[in-house]
Amino acid sequence: MDTKESYAVVTGASQGLGKAFVEHLARKKINVILISLPDQNLKELSSELERLYEIKAHYYETDLSVHENVMKLTKWLNSSFEIHILINNAGLGGTKKFTEASSDYINTILQVNVAATSLITHQLLPNLLRQPKAYILNVSSMAAFSPIGFKTVYPASKSFIHSFSRGLHEE
Ligand SMILES: NC(=O)c1ccc[n+]([C@@H]2O[C@H](COP(=O)([O-])OP(=O)(O)OC[C@H]3O[C@@H](n4cnc5c(N)ncnc54)[C@H](OP(=O)(O)O)[C@@H]3O)[C@@H](O)[C@H]2O)c1
């Protein structure tokens, strides 16, 4: 497949697993679009990937816990790029007694892990489907397979990702 003009989108690309994904893709000569929260050195990382691996790299800084941001991001992606790989990696959790967690804490986990993953996939699918070959990787967790007290919402959100991915695969 000629992927010279096509891109891989990776959410949560500033650090951890997401950063490892973009480095690996760039090494394989795949153009990348890095997404994460503002002020996480995405500009520097994109430039470094372009220089080291002679690929094209773009970046977009946004808070994926906000619905309008997700819609703006996907609009920009669809109007600017052909996309043949989507890696929904951005995700967060934490350890807190459920009754002591703030509603913001719970909402952010649900919005990023569940809503952003589902909506980015939904909005980018027409773009992915028009490519000769395309791939989606949703990062779940071993936590998907077992409830964990004091984490509670995180494992439940990863069970969603697991079920969502299998359902989508069936379609
Ligand atoms: N680490 C593990 O042991 C482990 C195990 C199983 C599954 N996972 C899953 O693997 C994925 C990556 O984990 P990791 O450990 O590599 O995480 P990490 O180092 O904390 O990185 C998380 C990434 O997600 C981004 N992110 C978080 N909240 C965001 C938001 N509201 N809007 C936009 N981006 C946001 C972060 O951006 P910023 O840098 O801008 O904050 C960062 O780039 C997650 O889905 C996690 O649940 C991790």
The ligand as an SDF file (V2000), in Angstrom:
LIG
                    3D

 48 52  0  0  0  0  0  0  0  0999 V2000
    0.6420    2.1060   31.9930 N   0  0  0  0  0  0  0  0  0  0  0  0
    0.0280    0.9540   32.2050 C   0  0  0  0  0  0  0  0  0  0  0  0
    0.4410    0.1270   33.0390 O   0  0  0  0  0  0  0  0  0  0  0  0
   -1.1970    0.5920   31.4150 C   0  0  0  0  0  0  0  0  0  0  0  0
   -1.7240   -0.6740   31.5410 C   0  0  0  0  0  0  0  0  0  0  0  0
   -2.8440   -1.0240   30.8000 C   0  0  0  0  0  0  0  0  0  0  0  0
   -3.4260   -0.1060   29.9420 C   0  0  0  0  0  0  0  0  0  0  0  0
   -2.8960    1.1410   29.8590 N   0  0  0  0  0  0  0  0  0  0  0  0
   -3.5580    2.0870   28.9600 C   0  0  0  0  0  0  0  0  0  0  0  0
   -2.6150    2.5040   27.9890 O   0  0  0  0  0  0  0  0  0  0  0  0
   -2.9160    3.8280   27.5800 C   0  0  0  0  0  0  0  0  0  0  0  0
   -1.6780    4.6840   27.7500 C   0  0  0  0  0  0  0  0  0  0  0  0
   -1.2420    4.5760   29.0720 O   0  0  0  0  0  0  0  0  0  0  0  0
    0.1250    5.2010   29.5860 P   0  0  0  0  0  0  0  0  0  0  0  0
    0.4610    4.5360   30.8690 O   0  0  0  0  0  0  0  0  0  0  0  0
    1.1070    5.2330   28.4760 O   0  0  0  0  0  0  0  0  0  0  0  0
   -0.4050    6.6580   29.9820 O   0  0  0  0  0  0  0  0  0  0  0  0
    0.3150    8.0250   30.2130 P   0  0  0  0  0  0  0  0  0  0  0  0
    1.8050    7.8850   30.1770 O   0  0  0  0  0  0  0  0  0  0  0  0
   -0.3300    8.6430   31.4060 O   0  0  0  0  0  0  0  0  0  0  0  0
   -0.1500    8.7880   28.9120 O   0  0  0  0  0  0  0  0  0  0  0  0
   -1.5050    9.0380   28.7180 C   0  0  0  0  0  0  0  0  0  0  0  0
   -1.6400    9.8680   27.4830 C   0  0  0  0  0  0  0  0  0  0  0  0
   -3.0220   10.2440   27.3460 O   0  0  0  0  0  0  0  0  0  0  0  0
   -3.1020   11.6340   27.2650 C   0  0  0  0  0  0  0  0  0  0  0  0
   -4.2780   12.1680   27.8970 N   0  0  0  0  0  0  0  0  0  0  0  0
   -4.7260   11.9570   29.1570 C   0  0  0  0  0  0  0  0  0  0  0  0
   -5.8220   12.6930   29.3970 N   0  0  0  0  0  0  0  0  0  0  0  0
   -6.0570   13.3780   28.2630 C   0  0  0  0  0  0  0  0  0  0  0  0
   -7.0450   14.3270   27.8820 C   0  0  0  0  0  0  0  0  0  0  0  0
   -8.0010   14.7270   28.7180 N   0  0  0  0  0  0  0  0  0  0  0  0
   -6.9920   14.8350   26.6400 N   0  0  0  0  0  0  0  0  0  0  0  0
   -6.0220   14.4820   25.7790 C   0  0  0  0  0  0  0  0  0  0  0  0
   -5.0710   13.5810   26.0720 N   0  0  0  0  0  0  0  0  0  0  0  0
   -5.0820   13.0560   27.2990 C   0  0  0  0  0  0  0  0  0  0  0  0
   -1.8840   12.1450   27.9900 C   0  0  0  0  0  0  0  0  0  0  0  0
   -1.5990   13.4340   27.5390 O   0  0  0  0  0  0  0  0  0  0  0  0
   -0.7300   14.4300   28.4360 P   0  0  0  0  0  0  0  0  0  0  0  0
    0.6750   13.9660   28.3950 O   0  0  0  0  0  0  0  0  0  0  0  0
   -0.9560   15.6950   27.7080 O   0  0  0  0  0  0  0  0  0  0  0  0
   -1.3110   14.3930   29.8180 O   0  0  0  0  0  0  0  0  0  0  0  0
   -0.8260   11.1470   27.5820 C   0  0  0  0  0  0  0  0  0  0  0  0
   -0.3110   11.4770   26.3180 O   0  0  0  0  0  0  0  0  0  0  0  0
   -4.0970    4.3070   28.4420 C   0  0  0  0  0  0  0  0  0  0  0  0
   -5.2970    4.1300   27.7230 O   0  0  0  0  0  0  0  0  0  0  0  0
   -4.0420    3.3630   29.6360 C   0  0  0  0  0  0  0  0  0  0  0  0
   -5.3060    3.2110   30.2330 O   0  0  0  0  0  0  0  0  0  0  0  0
   -1.7970    1.5090   30.5700 C   0  0  0  0  0  0  0  0  0  0  0  0
  1  2  1  0
  2  3  2  0
  2  4  1  0
  4  5  1  0
  4 48  2  0
  5  6  2  0
  6  7  1  0
  7  8  2  0
  8  9  1  0
  8 48  1  0
  9 10  1  0
  9 46  1  0
 10 11  1  0
 11 12  1  0
 11 44  1  0
 12 13  1  0
 13 14  1  0
 14 15  2  0
 14 16  1  0
 14 17  1  0
 17 18  1  0
 18 19  2  0
 18 20  1  0
 18 21  1  0
 21 22  1  0
 22 23  1  0
 23 24  1  0
 23 42  1  0
 24 25  1  0
 25 26  1  0
 25 36  1  0
 26 27  1  0
 26 35  1  0
 27 28  2  0
 28 29  1  0
 29 30  1  0
 29 35  2  0
 30 31  1  0
 30 32  2  0
 32 33  1  0
 33 34  2  0
 34 35  1  0
 36 37  1  0
 36 42  1  0
 37 38  1  0
 38 39  2  0
 38 40  1  0
 38 41  1  0
 42 43  1  0
 44 45  1  0
 44 46  1  0
 46 47  1  0
M  CHG  2   8   1  16  -1
M  END
$$$$
